[in-house]
Every structure is written in C-alpha cells, then in structure tokens.
Amino acid sequence: MLLKSYKKEIFRPECNPSFQSLHCIAHLDQDVSEALPYLNAVLGGFEYLKDPPAVTFRVQGKIITVHPREIAINALKDEEEAEKILEWLKREINGSIPFG
C-alpha cells in the first residue's frame, strides 16, 4: 500500500474568507511520487509536471492537485465531500502500483 494515512486541513480561501466553499490540503504521511504518472494517464490529468512532480485534475468543478506528499482540493461544500474525494484518491493511488 503506497498511501496509508494523511492529515487533512480544511479552510476557507484566504483571498476571500467570505466564500462559502472550502479548500482542503491533505498532508500525506507517505510519498506517492510513483503513482503520479499513473494518475495522470488513467484519470486524465490536464497538467502534469515532472519537476517538481505534480498532477492536476478538474473533477466536477473542483481542481485537485496531487504532489508527492500533499493533495490540494478547492471548491468543496463541506468536510464530508473532502473526505470522500481523499478516500477515492487513496484507492486510486494504492491501485496504481502492482505489489506482489
């Protein structure tokens, strides 16, 4: 398993604290660099950077960026939505590398 755990930070955008949407930064306890090319290919990233490594997606009006030790998500309605997206990404990341 590549990604075992993370700590999430939920906050309102600093540029405009009156916005109703939330942002989430998940601080990953493991490095998921190996999964970034897979996520880009399989999930259809619209921006992929090799140095520093990161892949960005647009999913249902949200921008999601995965870095080796961090996942950033914008435009969330609540913490529950953040958790659902993070758990989905965790499954995708852990399914990206064959173990055996």
N, C-alpha and C positions, 0 to 999 in steps of 0.2 A: 504494500500500500504506500503510495507516494505521499499523499496528504492525509495525515491522521487528525490534526487539530488546528484550530485557529482561534483568535480572539477578535471579536468584531467591535467596531466603534461606529455608533450611529450619531449623526449630527445634521443640523440644518446648514445650508450653504452659507459660508462666511461672507460671500459677496452680497447676499441679500437675505438676512435672517428672517424676513417676513414670509419667505416662500413656504408653501405648505409641504412641499416634497422634502424627503430626507436623502442624505447620502450615507454610504457605508464604506468603511475601509476595513477589510479583514486582514489582520496581521497573521501570516501563516507561520506555523511552528516548524515547517519543513520547507525545503527548497524544491519548487516544482518546475524548474527550468527545462527538464527533459520533456515535459508534457506540452510546452508552448507550441512547437511545430505541429504536433498532432491537433491541438485545439484550433489552431489557425486553419488547418486543412479540413478537418471534419465539421467544425462549427461555422466555417466561413467568415473568418475574421476579416475586417475591412482595413486593418492596419496591423502589420507585423514588423517588429523591429528586432534586429539581431544584436545590436549593441547600443544601449543596454537592452537585454531581452524583454520583450513585452508583446502581447497581442490584445487587440481591442475589437469588440463586437458591438453591434447595435441589435438589441433584442427587445421587442415590444416597447419601443420608445425610450429605452434605457441605454446608456453607454456603459459597457463593462470592460475594464482593463485588467488583465492578469499579468502580474510581474512575478519574478521568481519567489518572492516572499510576501506578496501583497495582492489583494484583489480589491479594486475600486468599483463601486456601482453608484450611479446617480439616479435621480428622479423616482425614488421609492415612496410608496404611500405609507408604509409602516415597517416596523422591525420584523414582523412575520414574513412580509414579502422578501426582505433581505435574507432571512434565514432560508427560505425556500430556494432562492437563487444560489446561495452559497452551497447548500447541500447538493443541488443539481450539478454545479461546477465541480464539487468534490468528487461526485460519482464519475463525471467525465474525465477528470484528471487521473483518478485511480484506474479507470478503464483504458487509459492511453498507453500504458507501458505493460507489455506482457511479462508476467512473472511465472516462474515455474521451476 
